[in-house]
């Protein structure tokens, strides 16, 4: 066994290594605790400074002084709207209503794709839904939201709103908000909301008093885009395809596209059903859902293959005569005698659609009618008789009852004049 001069061995060296590692771990842990303590001290200091600032300057919980509040709420309507909005927040705090996507809503998104999103106009909103994504505000302060929130599966979601009509003195607020939201408040004026004001180019978040100027005015024909990153809660805006660098953070909620206005105007939203003006959103497919869902379109008109209705209707068909034979056999068993055979259709027949007598309508030559009927095979009807395709020449109007009888293969046909009788000459070619 190897030994050191001081009497130690290999076991002593291992103990020294363990001691060194323990000292290093304690040093790292102490450094982490020190960093955390510094951050905690800064946070506490910031909270204390904010509280002292509010007390000294007379600011409320929104960071607005009493003087500014009185100026912004000078008229009675603004003050009443603000107080009712705060009461609405206390009555419906976030989380009081379940707004997450349900299983039925997710199935609807899979079936319809981006077409599953549409605006909903409640009865207390003075607006009219022109289409699924187009709304006309009739006047006053109103707010509309979509029926479904933004998903959270992808990293980014994006939609655009085009200002179709808007007077110069009317402001629109375009952004995101939770549901329910006060129907008379602008987007960004109440908690859990953020909205871009078209007339000032500023963004408000959770308060009507403080706004951040980030862009320009939005005029008629301009397109304002809203982007949302659900994993970080960041909201950003674009105008006519150009993205603003300023962002709004802390929006970790179930958010709905929300548009409000303080006067008459109209807008059209694009959730991804068509191309975006913001090119990056097209390349990365930031729409709310797929353009086409999994729901199959209806079959092409005239297709009769693999359809349940036609297969069920073809079951009692008498193409091979088995159906009529079985029916006759049943009748003979029940009545004791053979069922009478259907009366044959006269060879020379014509369907009278007008009320005019048969003599007033010129008939076609027999050879022409036969050649026309034998040009293509005719399917058998449910009555066991071949359908006729003869039409009265030069009729004036279409009789729906006669057309139904003809389609059903009915024998309610009026005999044409006798072949021996004198017939009018056919019209010249």
Buried (B, 14 or more C-beta within 10 A) or exposed (E): EEEEEEEEEEEEEEEEEEEEEEEEEEEEEEEEEEEEEEEEEEEEEEEEEEEEEBEEEEBEEEBBBEEBBEEBBEEEEEBEBBEEBEEBBEEBEEEEEEBEBEEEBBEBBBEBBBBBBBBBBEEEBBBEBBEBBBBBBEEEBBBBBBBBBBBBEBEBBBBBBBBBEBEEEBBBBBBBBBBBBBBBBBBBBBBBBBBBBBBBBBBBBBBBBEBEEBBBEBEBEBBBBBBBBBEEBBBBBBBBBEBBEEBBEEBEBBBBBBBBBBBBBBBBBBBBBEEBBBEBBBEEEBBBBBEEBEEEEEEEEEEEEEEEEEEEEEEEBBEEEEBBEEBBEEBEEEEEEEBEEEEEBEEEBBBBBBEEEBEEBEBBEEEEBEEEBEEEEEEBBEBBBBBBEBBBBEBEEEBEEBEEBBEEBBBEBEEBBEEEEEBEEEEEE
